[in-house]
Structure formats: C-alpha cells, structure tokens
Amino acid sequence: MDFWQRYRAIDARDTRFDGQFYTAVRTTGIYCRPSCPARTPKAANVTFYETSAAAHDAGYRACKRCLPEAVPGTPAWNIRQDVAGRAMRLINDGVINRDGVQGLAARLGYSSRQLNRILSQELGAGPLSLARAGRAQTARTLLVSTAMKLADIAFAAGFSSVRQFNETMVEVFDMTPTALRLKGRPAKAGGGTTALSLALPYRQPFDPGIFTFLAVRAVPGIEAGTATSYARTLRLPHGDARFAVEYDGGTPGRPLTLTIGAVDLRDLPALLSRVRRLFDLDADPQAIDAALAADPRLAAAVAGTPGMRMPGALDPQELLVRAMIGQQITVAAARTALSQLAAAGSHSSAPADGLDRLFPTPAQIAASGHLLRGPKRRTESLLNAAAAMADGRLEIGYGHNVPGLTAELLPLPGVGPWTVGYVAMRVLGAPDVFLANDAAVRNGIKALAAGTDAGSPDFREVSPWRSYATMHLWAAAARPPGIGRTPRTRRSPAPTSAKVTP
C-alpha cells in the first residue's frame, strides 16, 4: 500500500487494516491503529510505520483511545518469505528472549550486524526494538486481562527486571502498569484458581470449522476437541504447558477465549504466539475471501463459510511426524497410528481433564519403532526423519522459507512434494500452497466445480491464497453428498477413499 491508500484507510476508519500498519501524528506525538475514532489528522502531519516498534523508536507513544497494541498481528509475516518475515515469526515465538539477537541471527544465517541493518531498512526497527514492542504488547494484554502480580507479568512478558518493565510501559503507553490495569479493569480471578484466561483478538469473519478440523485429528490423552473448543498439552522450551481455546458464536463479538491451565511464565509469549498461529488469528479473511470468491468454482463455498482459517502448527517437529504418518491414509487411520505412537511420549507434569501425556519427542520416536504399524518403508522413513531431528541433522521451524524447507525435507526418504507443501502450509503459514495431487483436493474440485466454467487446474487465479482454496476443497470433499455443494444436473457418486490431510 502506498501513502494515499493508507491515508484513505484511516480516513474510513477501516478495521481491516488494524495491526497491518500504524499511523503516527507529528503534532500529537502519538501513534494509532487505522480505525482510531479520533479526527483524521492532516496528511502533512502523518507518517506510516510497518510496526509499532518503528513508531516507538521514532519517539511516538501509543494512543490511549484506540489502544493500537490490542489488535491482531499483521498477516504479512506469513505472506513474506524474506528475511524480515522469517525474523518476525521467530521474534514472535520468543527466540530473542531465549537466545538473544545472536541466536536469532544464527538461525537465519546472518551476522547480528547484517540482521540489524536488514530489519531496520525493511521494518523501521532493529531486532531488539521489535522484541521490546512484543514484550510491551504481551504485558499490556496480561495487565488488562488477568489478576497476575506485576512482577510475574514483567518476567512472563520477557523483561529482565521489574524496573525495565515499568520504564518500558511508561515510555510506550505513557501510563504506569498500575494505571493500565485500572483502565482495563480485569475480572478478578476465581477463588483458588491458577488458570489464566485471555481474549484472543482476530479479524472478522471467523469460521469455527477449524475446531472440527483439529478435533477429528486429536490424539487422545494429548488433545481433545469439539466443534467449538480445543485443548491440549504442549512441550515448550522451559517446561510443559496445557491450554484450551473456546469459541462462543452466540455472544456479541463472538469471543475466542484462551485458558491456560499450566505454563512456565517464561514460555508465555511463545505459547500466545503459537496459539495465534494454530488458529490463524492474524489472517485478513476479507481480503482472502474476496480473492477466492472471484473464482466461480469457489464462490459458493466462500459464501457459505466466510472467514475459513488455515490451521497452523504448535510444534514444527511434531507436525512433520504427523504429516509423514498421514501420507496416503485416511484421517481415522492416521489418528489410530498416532494414538499408538503416543505411548512413546512422556507423562505431562500438569495433567488435567483427561490430558495426561505429551506428544513424543523425535528421540522418543526414533527409539520406539515397535509402536509403529504399516508398510516397512514408511516406518523406516519416519524413524530416519525422527533420528535426524533428534541429533540436529534436520532442523525445521518457523524461521524457514518455502525454498529452504523444501531443501531440508525433499532429500529425506519417504518425503515428497505433498509432505513438503503440507508442512509449509501449517508450519510457515505459507498462503500459496496448492496440493494438486491430494485425493481430497481432487474430490473437492469435483464437488465444487460441476456446472461452472473450468479455470486452471492449479487455481493460479486465486494466488497468493491457494492454501485457503485447498482448505475449502478439503471441506467440500468431507461433506456428505449434496450438502453445501454447487447444484448440478447429475450427481456423481460420493468419494469413498478420499484422503483428507492429517
């Protein structure tokens, strides 16, 4: 977007752009979200920034009226596969808090100086400033949403001291932590409970079908899901965690609520980031749906399920294992195999509500070949990949781009283009992957395309959103015949062996 496109967006107070850029006003010294209800400033006084960190570094403070930190993040970090996009995914996952700028630079293959220069040029702020802005946002969320002690919030958000926490909050928000809390007036925690409950902001519309997607793939003892909820255990850098997400479509605002039953406070920013990635909460569904609806094959599906999300991955290594197990078999068969494999995992240190195990680590999988069933070649391929991840020969994570991920995975025995594409979709959030050889995709095309003008077989017309087209095709293939499908004069037999991805 150029300057005037952005200026028209703030003049219209368009909520679609909240979190995608920030508006700084020189005459007031503050920065706002695009939908800020305040009077539109003169264009001559406006500077637009890609990130709130850039606005901080330029000397601006957050608007107290529109709270620009309380918005979904930008979808650009999934769309962009350059160094800046890769760096932001890792920063959001807490890499700087754990490993510092040098650790971040090493994962990206750059020196600290080079990385600082690249991010300053692309995003207007260096890695430390970007991480600092993320800490401030996490701290503000905890202040207004929980009754946690201020010292606990400081360390949970990643600050090294309470003094640094206090100084940063005053500098960014022009308010003390106590004042921010009073302004937010959080609900008091119930007696005796240690759970944290947070509202998860997202852009409307939101299709809750993602809960069903996760529920039918849930591994007993590790995950549990319904049509409006999902819960699981998770291994994070500093310990085990347990959380649940619930969607209430009948309440004004249709809130998504995250309840954290157990977590090491140092892992809280990473957990928040990964949950947002899992539910694709930083997506811009109106832009995606507009592009998909322009294709006659998808128009009815998009109208019927607006705001469809693309599930992410809580653990990149786990997702690769699940993808390899699920190749060429049904969802039910993959779930059975994963349930057997779950016996290799360790017990959770914070069991509750029937969730008492953790998904096995690569090392545990490599040592548990006897638990795997199926063709010998597939079993050997999985054990080989698990051993490679366990000893560091294979590293996949949020900091990859699609070419880099392809270079890491394709040489592995038993890994083909389908597996690479599926992992790219869910680990990187890559929005433009089309799994043309997937059986369920082909069945989805048959279900939706009858009676419409045929487009290109790879759906290039809807690029860069073909991953979301894939989600609609999977959903169409999973529906019973005649439900939510394009009318046609002659109905083909329902698919009996479609493989929907794991």
Backbone torsions as a table, in degrees:
resi	resn	phi	psi	omega
1	MET	NA	136.4	176.5
2	ASP	-88.6	-178.5	-174.7
3	PHE	-58.3	-46.8	-173.2
4	TRP	-73.5	-29.8	173.3
5	GLN	-63.6	-42.3	178.5
6	ARG	-68.0	-38.6	-179.6
7	TYR	-64.7	-39.7	176.6
8	ARG	-63.9	-33.9	178.3
9	ALA	-65.4	-41.2	-179.5
10	ILE	-75.6	-30.0	177.4
11	ASP	-67.0	-33.4	177.1
12	ALA	-85.8	-4.8	-177.6
13	ARG	52.2	49.7	-173.9
14	ASP	-79.8	112.2	-177.1
15	THR	-67.7	-17.3	-179.1
16	ARG	-61.1	-24.5	-174.3
17	PHE	-98.7	2.0	177.0
18	ASP	-60.1	128.7	-179.7
19	GLY	88.7	-12.1	-178.1
20	GLN	-91.8	-25.6	170.6
21	PHE	-158.5	170.2	-176.0
22	TYR	-129.8	144.0	-176.1
23	THR	-107.5	116.0	177.9
24	ALA	-104.6	137.0	-176.9
25	VAL	-115.9	117.6	-174.2
26	ARG	-64.9	-34.7	-175.5
27	THR	-73.3	-21.3	179.9
28	THR	-108.2	-21.3	-178.2
29	GLY	75.0	20.1	-180.0
30	ILE	-122.7	162.1	172.8
31	TYR	-124.0	151.1	-172.0
32	CYS	-132.9	167.0	167.9
33	ARG	-80.5	158.8	-177.9
34	PRO	-58.3	-29.9	-176.9
35	SER	-90.6	13.7	-178.5
36	CYS	-53.1	131.2	-176.8
37	PRO	-74.4	-7.0	-179.8
38	ALA	-64.7	163.3	179.9
39	ARG	-59.1	138.2	-178.6
40	THR	-63.6	124.5	-179.4
41	PRO	-71.5	160.8	175.2
42	LYS	-64.4	142.5	-177.7
43	ALA	-58.2	-33.9	-177.6
44	ALA	-65.9	-20.1	-177.1
45	ASN	-99.1	2.7	-171.6
46	VAL	-103.9	137.6	168.7
47	THR	-128.8	133.3	178.8
48	PHE	-99.5	139.7	179.2
49	TYR	-125.0	145.9	179.4
50	GLU	-71.0	-30.9	-175.5
51	THR	-135.8	156.6	174.7
52	SER	-66.8	-30.0	178.4
53	ALA	-61.1	-38.8	178.5
54	ALA	-64.7	-39.4	176.8
55	ALA	-65.5	-39.8	176.3
56	HIS	-58.8	-49.1	-176.5
57	ASP	-63.3	-27.2	179.1
58	ALA	-83.5	-0.1	174.5
59	GLY	98.2	10.5	-179.2
60	TYR	-93.6	155.1	177.0
61	ARG	-116.0	155.8	-176.4
62	ALA	-69.7	141.4	177.4
63	CYS	-66.5	132.4	179.5
64	LYS	-80.5	-13.2	-177.2
65	ARG	-87.9	-45.5	-175.4
66	CYS	-101.2	-9.0	177.2
67	LEU	48.8	71.1	-174.8
68	PRO	-63.7	-14.8	178.1
69	GLU	-82.8	-11.4	-174.8
70	ALA	-97.5	46.9	-176.9
71	VAL	-131.2	162.2	173.2
72	PRO	-60.5	157.8	178.3
73	GLY	-76.7	176.4	-179.7
74	THR	-81.5	137.1	175.7
75	PRO	-71.6	-7.3	-176.1
76	ALA	-62.2	-26.2	-176.2
77	TRP	-71.0	-18.1	171.3
78	ASN	-90.1	-38.9	-179.3
79	ILE	-66.7	-41.8	-176.9
80	ARG	-79.8	125.9	177.2
81	GLN	-107.1	12.7	178.9
82	ASP	-82.5	-176.9	-176.5
83	VAL	-61.5	-39.6	-178.4
84	ALA	-63.5	-44.8	178.9
85	GLY	-64.6	-43.1	178.5
86	ARG	-62.9	-41.5	-179.5
87	ALA	-63.9	-40.8	-178.2
88	MET	-66.4	-36.1	177.2
89	ARG	-63.1	-39.7	179.7
90	LEU	-73.4	-38.5	177.8
91	ILE	-62.8	-43.0	178.6
92	ASN	-63.5	-27.2	178.7
93	ASP	-83.5	1.0	174.9
94	GLY	87.8	19.2	-176.6
95	VAL	-63.6	-40.5	-179.8
96	ILE	-65.8	-38.8	177.6
97	ASN	-60.1	-35.0	-176.4
98	ARG	-89.5	-43.1	-169.7
99	ASP	-119.4	-2.5	-179.9
100	GLY	75.7	177.9	-179.0
101	VAL	-64.5	-36.8	179.4
102	GLN	-63.2	-39.6	177.7
103	GLY	-64.8	-39.6	176.9
104	LEU	-64.0	-47.0	-178.8
105	ALA	-61.5	-40.8	-179.5
106	ALA	-62.8	-38.9	179.6
107	ARG	-66.1	-28.5	-178.2
108	LEU	-93.4	-8.6	178.3
109	GLY	81.9	28.4	179.8
110	TYR	-128.8	163.7	170.5
111	SER	-80.0	162.3	-180.0
112	SER	-60.6	-39.4	-179.4
113	ARG	-65.5	-44.5	179.3
114	GLN	-62.0	-43.3	-178.6
115	LEU	-63.9	-42.3	179.1
116	ASN	-61.2	-40.5	-180.0
117	ARG	-67.1	-42.9	-179.0
118	ILE	-63.1	-48.1	-177.3
119	LEU	-68.2	-36.0	177.9
120	SER	-64.4	-39.2	179.0
121	GLN	-72.0	-41.8	-174.6
122	GLU	-81.3	-39.1	-170.8
123	LEU	-117.7	-6.2	177.9
124	GLY	83.1	6.1	-179.6
125	ALA	-155.6	149.7	178.7
126	GLY	-81.7	174.4	-175.7
127	PRO	-60.8	-37.7	179.5
128	LEU	-65.4	-41.4	178.8
129	SER	-66.1	-39.0	178.3
130	LEU	-64.4	-42.1	177.6
131	ALA	-66.1	-38.2	179.7
132	ARG	-63.9	-40.6	177.8
133	ALA	-64.2	-38.0	177.0
134	GLY	-64.6	-39.4	177.5
135	ARG	-63.1	-42.9	-179.6
136	ALA	-62.8	-40.1	179.6
137	GLN	-66.0	-44.1	178.0
138	THR	-61.6	-43.3	-179.4
139	ALA	-63.5	-42.5	179.3
140	ARG	-62.1	-41.3	178.8
141	THR	-60.6	-44.1	-179.5
142	LEU	-69.1	-35.5	179.9
143	LEU	-63.8	-43.6	-174.0
144	VAL	-90.3	-10.6	-175.1
145	SER	-112.7	-14.3	-175.3
146	THR	-133.7	171.1	175.9
147	ALA	-106.2	22.7	179.7
148	MET	-61.0	150.9	174.9
149	LYS	-65.4	149.2	-177.3
150	LEU	-60.7	-39.2	180.0
151	ALA	-64.7	-39.4	177.7
152	ASP	-64.8	-39.5	178.2
153	ILE	-63.2	-41.1	-179.2
154	ALA	-57.0	-49.1	-176.8
155	PHE	-77.5	-31.9	176.8
156	ALA	-64.4	-35.8	-179.6
157	ALA	-77.1	-12.2	177.2
158	GLY	106.0	4.9	177.6
159	PHE	-74.6	146.7	-177.4
160	SER	-83.0	-15.4	178.8
161	SER	-156.0	160.0	177.3
162	VAL	-65.7	-36.4	179.0
163	ARG	-61.8	-44.6	178.0
164	GLN	-62.4	-38.9	177.4
165	PHE	-60.6	-50.0	-179.1
166	ASN	-61.6	-44.9	-177.7
167	GLU	-64.7	-40.9	-178.7
168	THR	-66.8	-43.0	-178.5
169	MET	-64.0	-39.2	177.3
170	VAL	-67.8	-41.3	-178.5
171	GLU	-66.4	-41.6	-175.6
172	VAL	-80.2	-45.7	-171.6
173	PHE	-105.7	-6.5	-176.6
174	ASP	58.1	32.1	178.1
175	MET	-147.2	146.0	174.6
176	THR	-73.0	160.1	175.9
177	PRO	-54.9	-40.5	179.5
178	THR	-63.0	-40.8	179.4
179	ALA	-66.8	-39.1	177.0
180	LEU	-61.7	-41.3	179.6
181	ARG	-65.1	-44.0	-180.0
182	LEU	-64.1	-35.8	179.1
183	LYS	-66.1	-38.3	-179.4
184	GLY	-78.4	-26.0	-179.6
185	ARG	47.9	65.6	-177.9
186	PRO	-67.9	152.5	174.2
187	ALA	-66.9	141.3	-179.7
188	LYS	-72.0	143.9	179.7
189	ALA	-67.4	147.0	177.7
190	GLY	-65.6	154.2	-177.6
191	GLY	-60.4	125.7	174.4
192	GLY	81.8	-5.4	-177.8
193	THR	-88.1	145.8	176.8
194	THR	-112.3	2.7	-178.2
195	ALA	-73.4	147.7	174.8
196	LEU	-106.3	134.6	176.9
197	SER	-121.5	126.9	-177.1
198	LEU	-131.1	142.7	171.6
199	ALA	-81.7	136.9	179.9
200	LEU	-103.5	110.1	179.0
201	PRO	-71.2	147.6	177.7
202	TYR	-156.1	166.3	178.4
203	ARG	-92.5	133.1	177.1
204	GLN	-75.4	153.4	-3.6
205	PRO	-82.0	167.1	179.7
206	PHE	-132.6	120.3	177.4
207	ASP	-92.1	116.6	-177.8
208	PRO	-72.5	4.6	177.7
209	GLY	-58.5	-19.7	178.0
210	ILE	-62.9	-29.2	177.4
211	PHE	-65.8	-41.4	177.5
212	THR	-65.4	-40.7	177.3
213	PHE	-54.7	-46.3	-179.3
214	LEU	-73.4	-36.6	-175.4
215	ALA	-64.6	-42.8	-176.2
216	VAL	-72.2	-13.5	178.6
217	ARG	-105.4	3.0	-175.0
218	ALA	-66.9	134.5	178.1
219	VAL	-92.3	117.9	-177.1
220	PRO	-54.6	140.6	-178.6
221	GLY	87.5	-22.2	179.4
222	ILE	-112.3	-38.2	-177.4
223	GLU	-134.1	157.6	172.3
224	ALA	-150.7	138.9	-177.8
225	GLY	-150.0	157.0	172.6
226	THR	-133.4	-171.4	179.3
227	ALA	-70.2	-13.1	-179.3
228	THR	-136.0	11.9	-179.3
229	SER	-149.7	157.3	177.6
230	TYR	-152.6	134.6	179.3
231	ALA	-140.0	151.5	177.3
232	ARG	-168.2	167.5	170.1
233	THR	-95.7	159.4	-176.1
234	LEU	-156.1	139.4	175.4
235	ARG	-93.7	122.8	179.9
236	LEU	-118.0	170.1	-173.2
237	PRO	-53.4	-33.8	-176.1
238	HIS	-108.4	4.1	178.8
239	GLY	155.1	-175.9	-179.1
240	ASP	-80.0	153.0	175.4
241	ALA	-136.2	158.9	175.2
242	ARG	-143.0	132.8	-177.4
243	PHE	-147.0	166.9	174.1
244	ALA	-143.8	143.9	175.9
245	VAL	-122.1	132.7	-179.7
246	GLU	-128.1	143.8	179.6
247	TYR	-117.1	130.4	-180.0
248	ASP	-118.9	90.4	-178.1
249	GLY	-72.4	-10.8	-179.4
250	GLY	-93.5	-3.4	-179.6
251	THR	-100.2	142.0	177.5
252	PRO	-52.3	133.1	-176.3
253	GLY	88.2	-13.6	179.4
254	ARG	46.9	64.7	-172.0
255	PRO	-69.7	145.5	166.8
256	LEU	-105.0	124.5	-176.7
257	THR	-118.5	128.0	175.6
258	LEU	-100.9	123.9	174.8
259	THR	-114.1	120.7	-177.7
260	ILE	-102.4	112.7	-177.8
261	GLY	-83.3	-29.8	-179.1
262	ALA	-159.3	136.4	175.7
263	VAL	-170.5	144.2	167.9
264	ASP	-71.7	127.8	-174.1
265	LEU	-56.0	-28.2	178.7
266	ARG	-66.7	-21.8	-178.9
267	ASP	-94.3	0.1	-174.0
268	LEU	-61.6	-45.8	178.0
269	PRO	-59.5	-40.4	178.8
270	ALA	-64.5	-40.7	179.4
271	LEU	-63.6	-45.6	179.3
272	LEU	-59.9	-43.7	-179.9
273	SER	-63.6	-42.9	-176.7
274	ARG	-71.1	-35.8	176.6
275	VAL	-65.3	-41.5	177.0
276	ARG	-61.7	-39.3	178.3
277	ARG	-67.8	-39.7	-178.9
278	LEU	-58.9	-42.1	-176.9
279	PHE	-98.2	7.4	174.8
280	ASP	55.2	45.9	-171.9
281	LEU	-80.9	-8.3	177.4
282	ASP	-97.7	6.6	-179.7
283	ALA	-69.4	160.4	174.7
284	ASP	-109.6	85.1	-170.4
285	PRO	-65.2	-29.5	-179.5
286	GLN	-67.1	-41.2	178.0
287	ALA	-67.0	-40.8	-179.8
288	ILE	-65.5	-47.8	-177.8
289	ASP	-64.1	-36.8	179.4
290	ALA	-62.6	-40.4	179.3
291	ALA	-69.8	-42.4	-178.6
292	LEU	-68.5	-38.7	-176.7
293	ALA	-67.2	-18.0	177.9
294	ALA	-71.0	-15.9	176.5
295	ASP	-90.9	120.0	-176.6
296	PRO	-56.8	-26.8	-179.5
297	ARG	-70.7	-23.9	-175.3
298	LEU	-109.5	-10.4	-171.4
299	ALA	-56.5	-47.2	-178.4
300	ALA	-66.7	-39.0	-180.0
301	ALA	-64.9	-41.3	179.4
302	VAL	-67.0	-40.7	178.2
303	ALA	-63.6	-33.7	-178.8
304	GLY	-79.9	-28.4	-179.3
305	THR	-135.6	71.1	178.3
306	PRO	-68.2	147.4	176.3
307	GLY	78.0	27.3	178.1
308	MET	-63.5	136.8	-178.3
309	ARG	-107.1	158.2	178.3
310	MET	-106.6	113.0	-176.1
311	PRO	-59.0	138.1	176.7
312	GLY	-94.9	-156.6	-178.3
313	ALA	-133.9	130.3	176.3
314	LEU	-78.3	-26.9	-178.4
315	ASP	-144.4	111.6	-176.8
316	PRO	-57.6	-40.7	-179.5
317	GLN	-66.2	-41.8	177.2
318	GLU	-60.8	-40.9	-177.4
319	LEU	-64.1	-38.4	177.7
320	LEU	-62.7	-43.1	178.0
321	VAL	-59.9	-46.3	-178.4
322	ARG	-63.7	-39.2	179.7
323	ALA	-65.4	-42.0	-178.8
324	MET	-68.5	-37.8	177.8
325	ILE	-67.3	-34.7	-174.6
326	GLY	-84.8	-0.2	-179.4
327	GLN	-63.7	129.9	172.0
328	GLN	64.4	17.7	175.4
329	ILE	-133.4	167.7	-178.5
330	THR	-76.0	166.7	177.3
331	VAL	-60.1	-42.8	-178.8
332	ALA	-62.8	-42.3	179.4
333	ALA	-66.8	-38.4	177.9
334	ALA	-64.8	-39.7	179.5
335	ARG	-64.9	-38.8	177.8
336	THR	-63.0	-44.5	179.8
337	ALA	-64.1	-40.5	179.3
338	LEU	-68.4	-34.5	177.6
339	SER	-64.5	-38.2	175.8
340	GLN	-66.3	-41.9	-179.9
341	LEU	-66.7	-28.3	-177.7
342	ALA	-59.7	-22.3	178.5
343	ALA	-62.6	-21.0	178.7
344	ALA	-78.2	-16.1	-178.5
345	GLY	-76.3	163.6	-179.8
346	SER	-87.7	164.5	177.2
347	HIS	-75.8	144.1	177.5
348	SER	-70.4	144.8	177.1
349	SER	-81.4	-6.8	179.8
350	ALA	-135.5	63.4	-177.4
351	PRO	-71.3	148.8	175.3
352	ALA	-174.3	152.3	173.4
353	ASP	55.4	36.7	178.0
354	GLY	80.3	0.2	177.5
355	LEU	-101.9	105.2	-172.4
356	ASP	-131.5	4.7	-178.5
357	ARG	-128.7	161.3	173.6
358	LEU	-111.4	147.4	176.2
359	PHE	-60.9	136.4	-175.6
360	PRO	-62.2	145.7	176.2
361	THR	-74.4	163.9	175.2
362	PRO	-54.7	-39.4	179.3
363	ALA	-64.0	-40.8	178.7
364	GLN	-66.5	-37.3	178.4
365	ILE	-67.7	-43.1	-179.5
366	ALA	-61.0	-27.3	-179.1
367	ALA	-94.4	5.3	-172.6
368	SER	-127.9	43.0	-179.8
369	GLY	-60.0	-26.5	-178.1
370	HIS	-67.5	-16.4	-179.5
371	LEU	-85.8	-11.7	-175.8
372	LEU	-88.8	139.7	177.3
373	ARG	-119.9	156.5	177.5
374	GLY	120.6	-173.1	-178.9
375	PRO	-56.1	140.8	-176.9
376	LYS	-59.5	-39.5	-177.5
377	ARG	-64.4	-41.0	179.5
378	ARG	-67.1	-40.1	178.1
379	THR	-62.5	-44.0	179.2
380	GLU	-63.5	-39.0	178.7
381	SER	-63.1	-42.8	180.0
382	LEU	-65.8	-44.1	179.6
383	LEU	-64.2	-36.7	177.9
384	ASN	-64.7	-44.3	179.1
385	ALA	-65.5	-40.7	179.1
386	ALA	-63.2	-42.5	178.4
387	ALA	-63.5	-39.4	179.6
388	ALA	-65.5	-38.9	176.9
389	MET	-70.0	-36.4	-177.5
390	ALA	-65.9	-38.1	-177.6
391	ASP	-99.1	9.2	173.5
392	GLY	87.1	1.1	178.4
393	ARG	-71.7	-24.5	179.2
394	LEU	-123.9	119.4	178.8
395	GLU	-125.6	121.4	174.0
396	ILE	-127.6	144.6	-178.1
397	GLY	-170.1	-174.6	-176.1
398	TYR	-68.6	-16.8	-177.5
399	GLY	-85.1	-0.8	178.0
400	HIS	-76.8	162.4	161.4
401	ASN	-110.2	174.7	-174.9
402	VAL	-63.4	-45.9	177.7
403	PRO	-60.8	-40.1	178.9
404	GLY	-65.3	-41.0	177.8
405	LEU	-64.5	-40.9	178.5
406	THR	-61.3	-43.0	-179.9
407	ALA	-64.7	-31.9	179.2
408	GLU	-74.9	-39.6	-168.4
409	LEU	-94.6	-38.9	-173.2
410	LEU	-59.6	-35.3	178.7
411	PRO	-66.5	-14.1	-177.6
412	LEU	-71.4	136.4	174.1
413	PRO	-59.1	135.7	177.3
414	GLY	83.0	4.1	178.6
415	VAL	-113.5	122.6	179.6
416	GLY	-120.6	-173.2	-178.0
417	PRO	-57.8	-36.0	179.6
418	TRP	-60.9	-47.1	-178.5
419	THR	-62.6	-43.7	179.7
420	VAL	-61.4	-45.6	-179.4
421	GLY	-63.1	-42.2	-180.0
422	TYR	-64.6	-42.5	178.1
423	VAL	-65.5	-39.2	178.1
424	ALA	-61.9	-41.2	178.2
425	MET	-59.9	-48.2	-169.7
426	ARG	-90.4	-32.2	179.5
427	VAL	-83.4	-48.1	-176.3
428	LEU	-89.2	-14.9	-172.2
429	GLY	69.3	23.8	-177.6
430	ALA	-59.2	121.0	-170.6
431	PRO	-86.1	-7.7	-170.5
432	ASP	-121.5	42.2	177.6
433	VAL	-101.1	131.3	176.2
434	PHE	-125.2	117.3	-175.6
435	LEU	-91.1	77.1	-171.5
436	ALA	-62.6	-30.6	-176.4
437	ASN	-89.4	2.7	179.7
438	ASP	-73.6	130.8	-176.6
439	ALA	-61.4	-40.1	-179.5
440	ALA	-69.4	-33.7	175.2
441	VAL	-61.9	-45.0	179.7
442	ARG	-63.1	-40.8	177.5
443	ASN	-67.8	-34.6	176.3
444	GLY	-64.8	-38.9	177.2
445	ILE	-62.4	-44.1	178.5
446	LYS	-60.8	-38.5	-177.3
447	ALA	-71.0	-35.1	-172.9
448	LEU	-98.3	-26.4	-168.9
449	ALA	-90.5	-10.8	-177.9
450	ALA	-61.3	132.0	178.5
451	GLY	81.4	4.0	178.2
452	THR	-113.8	162.3	175.6
453	ASP	-71.0	126.1	-177.2
454	ALA	-68.6	136.7	172.8
455	GLY	-104.1	-162.2	179.9
456	SER	-68.4	144.8	-176.8
457	PRO	-65.4	-21.9	179.8
458	ASP	-99.9	11.1	175.7
459	PHE	55.8	36.7	-177.9
460	ARG	-65.0	-17.5	-179.7
461	GLU	-64.3	-24.6	-177.6
462	VAL	-101.3	8.9	176.4
463	SER	-59.4	140.1	11.2
464	PRO	-97.5	36.5	-175.4
465	TRP	-118.3	31.5	-175.9
466	ARG	-70.4	-22.8	175.0
467	SER	-62.8	-37.6	178.9
468	TYR	-73.4	-33.1	172.2
469	ALA	-61.0	-40.3	177.0
470	THR	-60.0	-41.0	178.8
471	MET	-61.9	-42.4	178.5
472	HIS	-64.5	-38.0	-179.8
473	LEU	-69.3	-39.6	174.8
474	TRP	-60.1	-44.5	-179.0
475	ALA	-63.1	-40.3	179.3
476	ALA	-64.7	-39.9	-179.9
477	ALA	-66.9	-27.5	-177.4
478	ALA	-84.8	-14.1	-178.5
479	ARG	-76.1	149.4	172.4
480	PRO	-61.2	153.6	-178.6
481	PRO	-55.6	135.5	173.4
482	GLY	85.4	-4.9	-178.0
483	ILE	-99.9	119.1	175.6
484	GLY	66.3	25.6	-177.9
485	ARG	-113.1	161.9	179.2
486	THR	-66.0	129.7	-179.5
487	PRO	-60.2	146.5	178.1
488	ARG	-149.4	158.8	-175.2
489	THR	-77.3	-26.6	-179.1
490	ARG	-134.1	123.6	-176.1
491	ARG	-92.3	127.5	177.4
492	SER	-79.0	157.4	177.6
493	PRO	-59.8	146.6	178.9
494	ALA	-65.7	141.6	177.5
495	PRO	-63.7	139.2	-177.6
496	THR	-110.8	-12.4	-176.7
497	SER	-134.7	27.5	-179.6
498	ALA	-66.7	138.3	177.1
499	LYS	-101.1	116.5	173.0
500	VAL	-97.3	136.3	-167.4
501	THR	-61.9	154.9	-174.2
502	PRO	-72.5	NA	NA
